């Protein structure tokens, strides 16, 4: 994918996991020893009321195969940290 083409590693665990980034953030998607919580820097989301949120990794309240941002949101983007 795009990360490999840019020479970045650490995101390989996503290979073969179907779905969207929003789904990966919501369920802390992972496989082969890696999870979304291990690579997320921050996510951006919009609440039902239209408020834009910038959520740090800690604010995502990740646990095994779930996250909890405290209210329903739609994720609009995410920043991940790979390794060269």
Secondary structure, DSSP 8 states (H G I E B T S, - for coil): -HHHHTT-BS-GGGTT--S-HHHHHHHT-EETTEEHHHHEEEEEEEETT--EEEEETGGG--BTTB---SS-EEEEEEEE--B-
